[in-house]
Amino acid sequence: MFWERETLKSGFVAILGRPNVGKSTLLNALTGEKVAIVTAKPQTTRNRIAGVVEVPAARSGKRRDSHGAAQIVFVDTPGVHEPASQLDRRMLQEVHEALESRDLVLVLVDATRKIRLNDDLSRVPKSEGPGAPIHSPVQASEDEFLFSLVRKLDCPVFLVLTKIDLVRKDQLLPLIDSLTRHYRFAEVIPVSALKRDGLDLLLRKIVEVLPTGERYYPKDQYTDQPLRFMVAELIRESILIETGEEVPYASAVVIEHFDEPDLSSKTKKRIAAAIYCEREGQKAILIGKGGSKLKAIGTGARRKIESLLGVPVFLELHVIVEPGWRESRAFVESLDWRNQLDRLAASQSSEQSSLKKKL
């Protein structure tokens, strides 16, 4: 459904990259809202998430700094990696679906990491002292896998180098040179989402290539996600922060009860959620001694949920063991918030039908 008609540019911009390159951090910085959860752990994002940015028209004496109004729908995607489970395959499907309907793709590359393409090491040169790049080993196949997706695209592609605040500018040139030899990017834009360096330039360049179109979302809407899913994600973020090893990757969150927030009322809203894991040992870790870990997860999540909803919240959490859920296609599909909304709508329709029959 389109909203009010006016002359503006609009379109979908997919954010693509390996795990932990800063896709969600960039999305949050561009929207000015916490659209996607962010942790230091890879594969934090499991679903494609839209973040909507309204760009006002800019008039400047310099023609290159002028542009019309635009609505940019950024689509954050899970980190691209070779799938090893049904959950991984579902995450890769989310990437492909984001690439099917896009006007532009941003390929994010962490400026502090090695990049291996076709057995050729593309990296920022080693150096010593402050500002030296941080190197971490990666598998060549993972970077090639990312670029294999990029090479199939038939739309403009921007190379966005992230975390440039951690490297010196002169160290970016060899990396840019090497990457642009593997693909002819329409633009190369270094950014630091945390310091907001390069973000205005990035937005301006995006607006330049977007087509004239319609507004896809109301001006005051910054994401397509329902509150229920955002709440579930905040709980999962707390799990990622509070636990280590395999536990956060084997955990999933499903909202079982959700009181819709009412800003006119100060009454606490009840939210109940189930945390799924795969083994009894993982359940014991999630609960902790005397329930201490589950309490810490709940406390951290509740504060963020209350900030999101603007109302006090009573949060109930419990842990359920679902052996091998990451390999269960049906269970993985059930975690998609779009499927959850369909089931919720069907359930409400069924309840209304039953009520009419009783009357």
LUMVOZA-884612 format. One record per atom (N, C-alpha, C, O): x, y, z. Coordinates in steps of 0.05 Angstrom, whole numbers, plus 5000, padded with zeros to 4 digits. Layout:
N
XYZ/...
//
This chain:
359
501749765000/500050005000/501750255000/503650275016/501250444982/502750684981/501450904997/498950905001/503051095007/501951315023/502051565007/502451554982/501551795019/501052045005/502852084981/505252034981/501552184959/503052224934/504552484935/503452694942/507052474927/508652714924/511052634907/511652394905/512352834896/514652774879/517052724898/517952904912/518052484898/520452424914/521652174903/520552034886/524052124912/525451874905/524951674927/524851744951/524851424920/524451214940/525450944929/525650904905/526050764947/526950504938/528050334961/528250434984/528650084955/529649894974/532649864971/533649824949/534049874994/536949844994/537749615012/537449635036/538749405000/539549165015/542349205027/544149305013/542649135052/545349155065/546448865067/545248695081/548648825054/549748555051/552648545062/554048745060/553348325074/556048305084/556448055101/554547915108/558947995107/559647765125/558647825153/558048055159/558547625170/557747675198/559647865212/562047865208/558448035229/559948215246/561448445231/563548535241/560448525208/561848745194/560549015201/561549225193/558349005217/557049255225/554549325210/553849565209/553149135199/550749185183/548549305201/547349515195/548049175224/545949275241/546649535255/544949705259/549249565261/550149825273/549650045254/548850265261/550249995228/549850205207/546850265204/546150495203/545250055204/542350105201/541250275224/539750465220/542050215249/541150365272/542150655270/540650835277/544650695261/545650965259/544151125238/543651365242/543451005216/542151145194/539251215202/538251425195/537851035216/535051085223/534851255249/532851385253/536951255265/536851395290/535251245311/534551365332/534650995306/533050825324/534350555327/535950475311/533650415349/534650145352/532849955337/530949835348/533349935311/531749765294/532649475296/530949295296/535249435298/536349155299/538049125324/539449315332/537948895336/539648845360/542548825351/543148745328/544348895369/547248905362/548848775385/548448855408/550548585379/552348475399/555048425385/555248445361/557048355401/559648295390/559848015378/561747955365/557747855382/557747585372/556747575343/554947725336/558047405327/557147385299/554447255296/553547125315/553147305273/550547185267/548347265287/546647115293/548547515297/546547625315/543847655300/541747595311/544047755275/541547795259/540747535245/542347415232/538247455249/537147215236/535047265215/534647095198/533847495216/531747565197/532447815182/534047975191/531247855158/531548105145/529848315159/527548255165/530948545163/529548755179/529649015163/531749095154/527349145160/527249395145/527449625164/526249635186/529049825157/529250075171/528750305152/530050315131/526850475158/526050685140/527250955147/527151045170/528451085128/529751345132/528451555114/528451515089/527451765125/526451995110/528752195106/529952295125/529252245081/531452445074/530152695063/528952685041/530252915078/529053165068/530653275044/532953215040/529253435028/530553555005/532753745015/532453875035/534953755000/537153925008/537754114985/538154024962/537954364991/538654564971/541254694979/541454795001/543154694960/545754804967/546854954942/546054894920/548655144948/549955284926/551655094909/552055144885/552554884922/554054684908/552154474897/550754344913/552154434871/550254254859/550553964869/548553824872/553053884875/553453614884/552253554912/551853324919/551753764927/550653734954/547553764954/546353754976/546353804931/543453844929/542053584921/543053434904/539753534932/538153304924/535253344933/534753504951/533453204920/530653214928/530053044952/531852904963/527553044961/526752884984/526652584976/526352524952/527052414995/527152124989/526251965014/526552055037/525151735008/524651535029/526351285022/525851165002/528251225039/529950995035/529150765054/529050805078/528550535042/527950305059/530350125059/530849975040/531950135080/534249965083/533349685093/531549665110/534549475082/533849205090/536349075101/538148985085/536449045127/538748915140/538348615136/536148515137/540548465131/540448185126/542348035145/544248145155/541847775149/543747615165/546447605151/546647635127/548547565167/551247555156/551547325137/550647095143/552747375114/553047175093/555146975101/557447045106/554446715103/556346505109/555246245098/552846215093/557046055093/556245795083/554345655103/555145625127/551945575095/550045465114/550945185124/551745015108/550545145150/551244885162/548944755175/549144525184/546644895177/544244785191/541844895177/542045065159/539444795184/536944895173/536545185180/535545335164/537445265204/537245545212/539045715194/538245925185/541445615188/543245765170/542045785142/542245995129/540845575133/539545585106/537245775105/536845915085/535745795127/533545985129/534646275129/533546445116/536846315143/538146575143/539146655116/538846895108/540246465101/541146525074/538846585056/538946745038/536546445060/534146505045/533246785050/532246925031/533546885074/532847165081/534547355064/533547555055/537047285060/538847445044/537947455015/537747665003/537347225004/536447204976/533847354972/533447494952/531947344991/529447484988/529847784989/528447934976/531747875005/532348165006/533548254980/533148484972/535048084966/536348154941/534448144917/535048254896/532148014921/530247994899/528848254893/528248314869/528248414913/526848664909/528548894921/528048984943/530448984905/532149204914/532949384891/533049294868/533349634897/534249824877/537249864878/538549964859/538349804901/541249844906/542149654928/540549574945/544649574926/545849394947/548349524958/550049624944/548449524985/550849614999/552349365008/551349205023/554849334999/556549115008/558449225029/560149385023/557949125053/559649225076/562049045080/561848805081/564349175083/566849035088/568249165112/568649405112/568849005132/570249095156/573149165149/574648995141/573849425152/576449515144/578649405161/581049425154/578049285184/580049185202/580648885197/582448775210/579248765179/579648475174/580948405148/581048565129/582048165148/583148065123/580847985104/578747905114/581248005079/579347915059/580747735040/582747815028/579847495036/581047305018/579247254994/576947154998/580147314970/578647264946/580447134925/582547234918/579546894916/581046754895/583946704903/585746744887/584346634928/587046574939/588846824939/591246794943/587647054935/589247304936/588547454962/586147514966/590447504979/590047625004/589747925001/591648064993/587348035006/586848315005/586648415033/584848335048/588448575042/588448655070/589748925073/591249025056/589149055095/590449295103/593249225111/593549035127/595349355103/598149285110/598449285140/597249445155/600149105150/600849095178/602349345187/603849455171/601949435211/603349665221/603349645251/602049465263/604849815264/605049815293/604150075304/604050275290/603550075330/602850325343/599850385342/598350215331/599050615352/596150685352/594950695324/596250775305/592550595322/591150605296/591850365279/590850345256/593550175289/594149945273/591749775269/590149745288/591349655246/589049485241/589049235258/591149135265/586649145263/586248895278/585748675258/583848695243/587348465259/587048245239/585848005252/586547925274/583947875238/582847625247/582647445223/581747525202/583347185226/583347005203/580546945194/578646925210/580146915168/577546835156/578046635135/580246615124/576046475128/576346285107/575846415080/574046575077/577646345062/577446455035/574746405023/573546575010/573646165027/571046095015/568746275024/566946325009/568846375049/566746545059/566646805044/564546905037/568946925039/569147185024/568347134995/566947304983/569246914984/568546854956/565546804954/564246884934/564346674975/561446624975/559946894974/557946914960/560847084990/559647354990/559847474962/557847574951/562247474950/562547604924/561147454902/560547574881/560747194906/559247044885/556347144884/555147154862/555247234907/552547354907/552647624893/550847704878/554747774899/554948054889/555248044858/554048214845/556747854848/557247844819/554647784803/554547834779/552647674816/550147604803/548147834802/546147824789/548848054815/546948284817/546948444792/548948474778/544548544785/544248714761/543348994769/541949124753/544049084793/543349354802/545949494812/548049364815/545849754817/548149884828/549049764854/547349694871/551649744858/552749624883/554849824894/556749894881/554449904920/556350074933/558149894951/557049724965/560649954952/562449834971/562650024995/563450254992/561849925019/561950095043/563949975062/563449755073/566150105066/568150015085/567450115113/567150355117/567049935132/566150005159/568450005179/570649905174/567950125202/569850135224/572450285217/574550205226/572250495201/574650635192/575950785214/578150885212/574450825237/575650965260/577850795273/579250885290/578050535265/579950355277/582450325259/584350185267/582550455236/584850445219/585550725209/583850905209/588050755201/588851015189/587951035160/587850825147/587351275151/586251305124/588051205102/587151085083/590751245106/592551155085/592650845083/593550735063/591650715104/591650415103/589250305088/589150065082/587350475082/584950385068/585450355038/584150195024/587250515027/587750514998/588350244986/587250164966/590250084998/590849824987/588449634988/588049474969/586849655009/584449485011/582449564989/581249384976/581949814986/580149914965/581049824937/579449724921/583649854932/584749784906/584349484901/583649414878/584849314921/584549034917/581648954912/581048794894/579849064928/577048984926/575749084900/574148934888/576549314891/575449424866/576549274842/575449304820/578649124845/579648954823/577948704820/577948574799/576448634841/574748394840/571848464832/570348284823/571048724834/568348794826/568349094821/569549254836/566949174800/566749464793/564449584808/562149584799/565049694832/562949814849/562250094838/563950234828/559650164840/558750424831/559950644848/560550864839/560250594875/561450784893/563050634914/562350404921/565050764925/566550654948/566450864970/567451094967/565150794992/564750995014/565650885041/564350695051/567750985052/568650905079/566951045100/566351285098/566150895121/564451005141/565250905169/566550695172/564451055189/564550965217/561751025228/561051255233/560150815232/557450845241/557450965270/555751125276/559250875286/559350965314/559951265316/558851405333/561751365298/562451645298/560951805277/561252055275/559151665262/557551785241/559251915219/558252085204/561651835216/563351925194/562451795168/562151555166/561951965148/561251865121/558351795117/557551725094/556651825137/553851745134/552351945117/550651855101/552852195120/551452395103/552152355073/550452375056/554752295068/555552245041/554251995030/553351985007/554051795046/552751545038/549851585031/548951495010/548451735048/545551795042/545251955016/543551895000/547052145012/546852314988/547252144963/545852174943/549251964964/549851794941/547651594935/547051534912/546351504957/544151324953/541751464940/540551354921/541151704949/538951854937/539451904908/537551894892/541851944900/542552004872/541751774853/540951824831/541951524863/541451294845/538551184848/537751024831/537151264868/534451164872/532551284850/532851504842/530551124842/528651224823/526551404836/526151394860/525251564820/522951714829/520651514835/520051334819/519451534858/517451334865/515451434886/514951674888/514351244900/512251294920/513351254948/515451124952/511951364968/512651314996/511551035004/509150995002/513250855013/512350585020/511350575048/509650395054/512250745066/511350745094/510651035102/511751225091/508951055122/508351325133/510951455143/512851325150/510951725143/513451865150/514451805178/516851805183/512651745196/513451705224/514151405230/514651335253/514051235210/514650945215/517550895208/518450955186/519050775226/521850735221/522650435217/524950375211/520750255219/521249975213/518649825206/516449925212/519049595194/516649425187/516049225209/514049085207/517749205229/517449005249/515249065269/514949285277/513648865275/511648905296/513048905324/515248805327/511749035343/512949065370/513548785382/515548755396/511848595377/512248325389/514948215381/516348105397/515648245355/518148135346/520448295357/522548185365/520248555359/522348725370/522848655399/525148645408/520748595414/520948515442/522448245443/524248205460/521748055426/523047795425/526047825419/527747685431/526648005401/529448055394/531048175417/533348115421/529748355432/531148475455/531748265477/533748275490/529948065480/530447855498/532747685488/534547605503/532747625462/534947465450/537647615452/539747495456/537547885449/539948045452/541048015480/543547995484/539348005500/540147975528/541447695532/543347675547/540347495518/541547225520/544347225508/546147105519/544647355485/547247375471/549247515489/551647435489/548447715504/550247855521/550947705546/553247705555/549047565558/549347425583/550547145582/551547045602/550447025558/551446745556/553646725536/554046905519/555146505536/557346465517/557246185505/555246045508/559446115492/559745855479/557445815459/556745985443/556145575460/554145505440/551345605448/549545615431/550945675473/548345735484/546845955468/544545905460/548046185462/546546395448/545646305420/543646395410/547246135407/546646055379/544545835379/543245785359/544245695402/542245485404/539645585417/537945425425/539445845420/537145965434/535346115415/536246235395/532746095420/530746235404/528646335424/528146215445/527346555417/525346675435/522646695420/522446795397/520546605434/517846625423/516046765444/515946685467/514646985435/512847125453/510246965455/508946905435/509546905480/507046745485/504746915493/502446855488/505247145506/503147325514/504247615512/506547665520/502647795500/503548065496/501248265500/499448275483/501448415521/499448625525/500248865508/502448975512/498548945490/499149185473/499549425491/497949475509/501749585486/502249815503/500150035500/499150085478/499450165522/497550385523/498950615537/499150615562/499850815522/501351035533/499751205553/500851345569/497051175552/495351335570/495151205597/494051315616/496150955599/495850805624/498650735635/500450665620/498950765662/501450695675/501450415686/503350335700/499350265680/499149985690/501249815676/501649845652/502549645691/504549475680/503349285659/501249175663/504849265636/503949085615/505348815618/507748805622/503748605616/504948335620/505848225593/504448225573/508348125593/509447995570/510647735579/512247725598/509847515566/510947255573/512347145548/511347155526/514747025552/516246925530/517546655537/518346605560/517746485517/519146225520/521846245507/522146345485/523946155521/526646145510/527145845503/527145675521/527545795478/528045515469/531045465467/532545635458/531845225475/534645145471/534544845463/532344735461/536844725459/536844455447/537544235467/536844005463/538844305490/539644095508/539144185537/538944415543/538943985555/538544035583/540744195595/540344365612/543244145586/545544295596/545344585589/546144755605/544344645565/543944925557/541745055574/541945295581/539744905580/537545005597/538645085624/537945285636/540344905636/541544955662/543145215662/543145375681/544645265640/546245505638/544445755636/544945955648/542345735620/540445955616/539046035642/538546265648/538445835658/537145885684/539145975705/538646165720/541445845707/543445915726/542845825754/540645725759/544845855771/544445765799/542345925813/542446175815/540245785822/538045925836/536546115818/535146295828/536746075792/535346245773/536746515767/535546695756/539246535776/540646785774/541146885745/540847115739/541746695727/542346775699/539746855685/539747055670/537546715690/535046785677/534047055687/532947215673/534547105713/533847365724/535447595711/534347805705/538047545707/539747745694/538847795665/538748025656/538147585651/537147605624/534547775624/534247955607/532747705642/530247845643/530448135651/529148305640/532248195670/532648475679/533748645657/532748865652/535748535642/536948695620/534948735598/534848955586/533348525592/531448545570/529148735578/528248895562/528248715603/525948875612/526549175609/524849325600/528949255617/529649545615/529449645586/528449865581/530449485568/530449555539/527549555528/526849725512/525949365537/523149345528/521549585538/520049705523/522049665563/520549895574/521350145559/519750325555/523950165552/524850395536/523550405508/522850615498/523250165497/521950145470/518950215471/517950365455/517550095491/514650125492/513750375506/511550475501/515450485524/514650735538/512750685561/511450865571/512550425570/510750355592/512250155610/514050015600/511450135636/512649935653/511849655644/509549615635/513549455648/513049185638/513648985659/515549005675/511848785661/512348545677/513048315658/511348225643/515548235659/516548035639/516847765652/518247735672/515547565640/515747285649/517347125629/516747135605/519446985638/521046815621/521146535631/521346485655/521046345613/521546065621/522945925598/522846015575/524445705604/526145575585/525045305577/524245145595/524945245551/523944995541/526144865524/527344995507/526544605528/528444455512/527044345488/525144185490/527944415464/526944315439/529344185424/530644325409/529843925428/532243805417/532443845387/530643795371/534843935378/535443965350/533744155334/533244125310/532644365348/530844545333/532044685310/530744755290/534744735311/536044875288/536044705263/536444815241/535544445265/535344275241/532444215233/531944075214/530544325248/527744285242/526744515225/526544745234/526044445200/525044655182/522544785192/522145025191/520744615203/518144715212/518544905236/517245115237/520244835254/520745005277/522045265269/521245485278/524145245252/525545485243/523545675228/523645915232/521845555211/519845725197/517945855216/517046085212/517345725238/515445835258/516546075272/515046235283/519246105272/520446335285/520246595269/520546815280/519646575243/519446815226/517046975236/514846865237/517447235242/515247395253/512947425233/510647465240/513647405207/511447425187/509547185189/507147215187/510746945193/509146705197/507646715224/505346625226/508946835244/507646855270/505147035268/503146985280/505347255253/503147435250/500847295235/498447335242/501447135215/499446985201/497946795219/495446775219/499446655236/498246475255/496546615276/494346525283/497546855285/496047005304/493447105292/491347095306/493547205267/491147295254/489147065250/486747105254/490146835243/488346605239/487046525266/484746445266/488646535287/487646465314/485446655323/483446575333/485946915318/483947115326/481347085310/479147125320/481647025284/479346985267/477746745276/475246755277/479146535284/477746295294/476246345320/474046255324/477546505338/476246575363/473746745358/471746705372/473946935339/471547105333/469346935322/466946985328/470046745305/467946565293/466546405314/464146365314/468146295333/467046135355/465246305372/463146205381/466046555377/464446735394/461746795380/459746805394/461746835354/459346895339/457346665340/454946695342/458546415339/456846185339/455446155367/453146065368/456946225388/455846205415/453546415419/451646365433/453946645405/451846855408/449446785391/447446935391/
//
